[in-house]
């Protein structure tokens, strides 16, 4: 796919992460290249240990690179100082797998949402405007602000906490959202609702969602572009239709074979 440089919001060349030294050396991410287009929905798919979560942490700026470069909006990303990281995090945010571990249990929901407003808009907004912004963010995810204010996140269900994380993103309005297994800990009905909310959010604020997942079915459902990751490398990439309906690599085909099909007898020989 030919893309103008202005269309590419996040890219990497030779991105690598190595843990340890000598015989204990582990290459978690092995010289991967990528170009993520502004506004497209991307999925990075792989089994546990494939390196996808390590890559996500590097994209977010939580883990340093051992080698390679990451470019944001065409410029080499520089996040060496806290101020530079804070500026980058205005534009690149995440939703994590475990909602119960994503919030500080000692901070009330009001404080969580106010932090988002301050990060994006500073401290100068009137209190009434801040409350209305929090109320609007809660409405977007089908929560009632009046039922959340003065509560702690642990007082909510898992599904409500996931919605609260999306409300944070609504307030922050980042250009990039890294969603690391965002629906793996909630029931099937809530899962579809959360995915629809993320897609609505993409349309609302024009962000680029990047899903980090082992679920190849989810990747096909939501993605424009899919990257298949094995042992720290991208072994296949392309449009969702090309990768999932017409896979070229044996690893991709095995991931597809591992998806249970209702009309076929399940093969449990590899379990």
C-alpha positions as CSV (number, residue, x, y, z in Angstrom):
1,X,0.0,0.0,0.0
2,X,1.5,3.4,-1.0
3,X,1.1,6.0,1.6
4,X,2.1,9.6,1.7
5,X,4.4,10.6,4.5
6,X,1.7,12.9,5.8
7,X,-0.6,10.0,6.2
8,X,1.7,8.0,8.4
9,X,1.2,8.8,12.1
10,X,3.5,6.2,13.7
11,X,6.3,4.2,12.1
12,X,9.3,2.2,13.1
13,X,12.6,1.0,11.6
14,X,14.5,-2.0,13.1
15,X,12.6,-1.7,16.4
16,X,14.3,-4.2,18.8
17,X,14.1,-5.1,22.5
18,X,16.6,-7.4,24.1
19,X,16.5,-8.5,27.7
20,X,19.6,-9.8,29.5
21,X,23.1,-10.5,28.3
22,X,25.2,-13.4,27.0
23,X,23.6,-16.8,27.2
24,X,20.7,-15.4,29.1
25,X,19.9,-12.9,26.4
26,X,16.3,-12.9,25.2
27,X,15.2,-11.1,22.0
28,X,11.6,-10.1,22.7
29,X,11.2,-7.9,19.6
30,X,13.5,-8.5,16.7
31,X,14.1,-5.7,14.2
32,X,10.5,-5.0,13.2
33,X,9.4,-2.3,10.6
34,X,6.0,-0.8,10.5
35,X,4.0,2.2,9.2
36,X,0.6,2.9,10.8
37,X,-1.6,5.2,8.7
38,X,-3.6,8.0,10.4
39,X,-7.1,6.9,11.1
40,X,-6.7,3.2,10.1
41,X,-7.5,0.4,12.5
42,X,-4.5,-1.9,13.1
43,X,-4.3,-5.2,14.9
44,X,-1.0,-6.9,16.0
45,X,-1.9,-10.6,16.5
46,X,0.2,-13.3,18.2
47,X,0.3,-15.9,20.9
48,X,1.6,-15.2,24.4
49,X,5.3,-14.7,24.3
50,X,5.3,-13.5,20.6
51,X,6.5,-10.0,21.6
52,X,3.3,-8.0,20.9
53,X,2.9,-6.6,24.4
54,X,6.6,-5.6,24.6
55,X,6.2,-3.8,21.3
56,X,3.1,-2.1,22.6
57,X,5.0,-0.8,25.6
58,X,7.8,0.5,23.4
59,X,5.2,2.3,21.2
60,X,3.7,3.8,24.3
61,X,7.1,4.9,25.7
62,X,7.0,2.7,28.8
63,X,9.9,0.4,27.6
64,X,13.1,1.6,26.0
65,X,14.4,0.4,22.7
66,X,17.5,-1.7,22.4
67,X,17.9,-0.7,18.8
68,X,15.9,1.0,16.0
69,X,13.9,4.2,15.8
70,X,10.2,5.1,16.2
71,X,8.8,8.1,14.3
72,X,5.7,10.0,15.4
73,X,4.1,12.2,12.7
74,X,7.2,11.9,10.5
75,X,9.7,13.0,13.2
76,X,12.0,10.9,15.3
77,X,10.3,10.4,18.6
78,X,12.2,12.0,21.5
79,X,10.9,11.2,25.0
80,X,14.0,11.4,27.0
81,X,12.6,13.9,29.5
82,X,9.5,13.7,31.7
83,X,8.1,16.8,29.9
84,X,8.6,15.2,26.5
85,X,6.9,12.0,27.6
86,X,4.0,13.9,29.0
87,X,3.6,15.7,25.7
88,X,3.8,12.4,23.8
89,X,1.2,10.8,26.1
90,X,-1.3,13.6,25.2
91,X,-1.3,12.0,21.8
92,X,-0.6,8.3,22.6
93,X,-2.7,6.6,25.2
94,X,-3.6,3.0,26.2
95,X,-6.4,0.7,27.4
96,X,-5.1,-2.3,29.2
97,X,-6.3,-5.9,29.6
98,X,-7.0,-5.8,33.3
99,X,-9.3,-3.0,34.3
100,X,-8.9,-3.8,38.0
101,X,-5.2,-3.1,37.8
102,X,-5.5,0.0,35.6
103,X,-6.6,2.5,38.3
104,X,-5.1,3.7,41.5
105,X,-7.4,2.2,44.2
106,X,-6.9,5.3,46.4
107,X,-8.1,7.8,43.9
108,X,-11.8,8.5,43.3
109,X,-13.3,8.5,39.8
110,X,-13.6,12.3,39.9
111,X,-9.8,12.7,40.3
112,X,-9.2,10.1,37.5
113,X,-11.2,12.1,35.0
114,X,-10.0,15.5,36.2
115,X,-6.4,14.3,35.6
116,X,-7.4,13.7,31.9
117,X,-8.9,17.2,31.6
118,X,-5.8,18.8,33.1
119,X,-3.4,16.8,30.8
120,X,-5.3,17.9,27.7
121,X,-6.6,21.4,28.7
122,X,-4.5,22.5,31.7
123,X,-6.0,23.8,35.0
124,X,-7.7,27.0,33.8
125,X,-11.1,25.7,32.9
126,X,-14.0,26.7,35.2
127,X,-15.2,23.9,37.6
128,X,-18.6,23.9,36.0
129,X,-17.1,23.2,32.5
130,X,-15.0,20.4,33.9
131,X,-18.0,18.8,35.5
132,X,-19.9,19.1,32.2
133,X,-17.0,17.5,30.3
134,X,-16.9,14.6,32.7
135,X,-20.7,14.2,32.5
136,X,-20.4,14.2,28.7
137,X,-17.6,11.6,28.7
138,X,-19.7,9.3,31.0
139,X,-22.8,9.7,28.7
140,X,-20.6,8.6,25.7
141,X,-19.9,5.3,27.4
142,X,-23.5,4.9,28.7
143,X,-22.6,5.6,32.4
144,X,-24.3,8.2,34.6
145,X,-22.0,10.7,36.1
146,X,-24.3,11.1,39.1
147,X,-23.8,7.4,39.9
148,X,-20.0,7.6,39.7
149,X,-19.0,10.8,41.4
150,X,-17.4,10.3,44.8
151,X,-16.9,6.6,44.2
152,X,-13.7,4.6,43.8
153,X,-13.1,2.5,40.6
154,X,-13.0,-0.7,42.5
155,X,-16.7,-0.1,43.4
156,X,-17.5,-0.7,39.7
157,X,-17.9,-3.9,37.8
158,X,-15.3,-5.0,35.3
159,X,-17.4,-3.8,32.4
160,X,-18.1,-0.5,34.0
161,X,-14.3,0.0,34.6
162,X,-13.6,-0.8,30.9
163,X,-16.2,1.9,30.0
164,X,-14.5,4.3,32.5
165,X,-11.2,3.7,30.7
166,X,-12.9,4.7,27.4
167,X,-14.4,7.8,29.1
168,X,-10.8,8.7,29.9
169,X,-9.8,8.4,26.3
170,X,-12.8,10.5,25.3
171,X,-11.5,13.3,27.5
172,X,-7.9,12.9,26.5
173,X,-8.6,12.7,22.7
174,X,-5.3,11.1,21.7
175,X,-4.2,10.6,18.1
176,X,-3.2,7.0,18.9
177,X,-4.9,4.4,21.1
178,X,-3.1,1.2,22.1
179,X,-5.7,-1.3,23.2
180,X,-4.0,-4.3,24.8
181,X,-6.5,-7.2,24.9
182,X,-9.2,-4.7,25.9
183,X,-12.1,-7.2,26.0
184,X,-10.5,-10.4,27.2
185,X,-11.8,-10.1,30.8
186,X,-15.4,-9.2,30.1
187,X,-18.4,-11.2,28.9
188,X,-19.3,-11.6,25.2
189,X,-22.2,-9.1,25.3
190,X,-20.1,-6.4,27.0
191,X,-17.3,-7.2,24.6
192,X,-19.3,-6.2,21.5
193,X,-20.5,-3.0,23.3
194,X,-16.9,-2.0,24.2
195,X,-15.7,-2.6,20.6
196,X,-18.6,-0.6,19.2
197,X,-17.7,2.2,21.7
198,X,-14.0,2.2,20.6
199,X,-15.1,2.4,16.9
200,X,-17.5,5.3,17.7
201,X,-14.6,7.0,19.6
202,X,-12.4,6.6,16.5
203,X,-15.1,8.3,14.4
204,X,-15.7,11.0,17.1
205,X,-12.1,12.1,17.6
206,X,-10.3,10.7,14.5
207,X,-7.8,8.6,16.4
208,X,-5.8,5.6,15.2
209,X,-6.6,2.5,17.2
210,X,-3.9,-0.3,17.5
211,X,-5.3,-3.5,19.0
212,X,-2.8,-5.9,20.6
213,X,-4.5,-9.3,20.7
214,X,-4.3,-13.1,20.4
215,X,-7.8,-13.1,19.1
216,X,-7.6,-13.4,15.3
217,X,-11.4,-13.2,15.1
218,X,-11.5,-9.8,16.8
219,X,-8.7,-8.7,14.5
220,X,-10.7,-9.6,11.4
221,X,-13.8,-7.9,12.9
222,X,-12.3,-4.5,13.6
223,X,-9.1,-4.1,11.5
224,X,-8.1,-2.4,8.3
225,X,-4.6,-3.8,8.6
226,X,-3.3,-6.9,10.4
227,X,0.2,-7.7,11.5
228,X,1.0,-11.3,12.6
229,X,3.8,-11.6,15.1
230,X,5.8,-14.7,16.0
231,X,9.0,-14.9,18.1
232,X,9.4,-11.1,18.0
233,X,9.0,-10.7,14.2
234,X,6.2,-9.7,11.9
235,X,5.8,-12.8,9.7
236,X,2.9,-11.5,7.7
237,X,1.0,-8.2,7.3
238,X,-1.6,-6.8,5.0
239,X,-5.3,-6.0,4.8
240,X,-7.6,-8.0,7.1
241,X,-9.1,-9.9,4.2
242,X,-5.7,-10.8,2.7
243,X,-4.1,-12.0,5.9
244,X,-7.0,-13.8,7.4
245,X,-8.9,-15.1,4.3
246,X,-5.8,-15.7,2.2
247,X,-3.0,-16.4,4.7
248,X,0.5,-17.1,3.2
249,X,2.4,-18.2,6.4
250,X,2.0,-21.5,8.2
251,X,1.9,-19.7,11.6
252,X,-1.1,-17.6,10.4
253,X,-2.9,-20.7,9.2
254,X,-2.2,-22.3,12.6
255,X,-3.7,-19.4,14.5
256,X,-6.8,-19.6,12.3
257,X,-7.0,-23.4,12.8
258,X,-7.0,-22.8,16.6
259,X,-10.2,-20.8,16.3
260,X,-13.1,-23.3,17.2
261,X,-15.8,-23.6,14.5
262,X,-19.3,-24.5,15.5
263,X,-20.0,-26.5,12.3
264,X,-16.8,-28.6,12.6
265,X,-15.5,-31.1,15.1
266,X,-13.0,-29.4,17.4
267,X,-9.4,-30.6,17.1
268,X,-8.0,-30.8,20.7
269,X,-4.9,-32.8,19.7
270,X,-2.6,-29.7,20.2
271,X,-4.1,-28.7,23.6
